[in-house]
Amino acid sequence: MPDTHIHIHLGGEGETQVKRAKKRSSRRAATPSSPPKRNKGRKDPKMARAMKKAHQKAKKKDGTFRKGWDRSRMMSHAHKLKKK
């Protein structure tokens, strides 16, 4: 919801100056001094393959989850496949 609050101030000789209140952003600005975050560690190719298989089993053709499946179960299944 934008802030439409208007402040009217009179100048020295009777002219009006209209100032709008600044909009406050809800997100924090990233500090320029901090370096960008990155993944720590190497990618696991075994887990990548297991995730693909688990994804195929958990999702339907239209991209929705099958009955009884959710993200948690899909990840558990991927970890079990990786262990094999």
N, C-alpha and C positions, 0 to 999 in steps of 0.2 A: 504494500500500500504506500504510494508516494506521499511525501510530506508536502501538503499544499498550503501550509501555514505561511502567511505573508506578514512581514514587519514593515511598517511605514515610519520613516524618520523624517523630521523636518530639518532642512538645512538652515544656515544662518539667516537667509533673506526670504524665507517663506516657501521656497521650492521644496517639493517632496522628492525624496529618494526612496525607491522601492528595493528592498533587499529580500531575497528568498532564503529561507533556512536551508542549509546543506543537507543532502540526503546522506544518511549513515548507512554504510554497507554492512551486511551481516557477516561477511567473510573476512577473515584476517588477511592482511597483505603479507606476502612472503617476505621475510627479511632478506635483504640482498647479501648480507654477510655469511649466511649459512649456505653450504654447498648443496647441490641437488642430491636427493637420496637415491641410492642404487641398490640392486639386489646384492646381497652378500653371499658369495658362494656360487659354485658352478651349477648349471642346470642338469637335472638328472634325466638322461634319455629313457631309462627304464620306467620312470614315473610318467614321462610324457606319453609313452606307448600305452601304459596302463590307463591313463586318463582318457585317451582316445577310445579305448575299448569300453571303459565304464560309461563314457558319454553316449556311445552307440546303444548300449544296453538300457540306459536310464531314460533316454529321450525318444520321443516319437518323431516321425518324419517332419511334422510341422514345428518341431522345436520345443514342445511342451513336455513336461515330465510324464512318464507312464504312471499308472495307478500304483500307489504304494512307494513311489520313489520321490526323493527330494535331494537337495545338494549334499546333505549330511550323509545319506545312504550312498550316494554316488561316490563321494570321496572315500568312504569306508571300503567300498567295493574296489576302487582303484588301488588302495593300499594292499588289499588282499591279493589282487592280481600281480602287483609288483613283487610281493613276497614269494610267489610261485617260481 
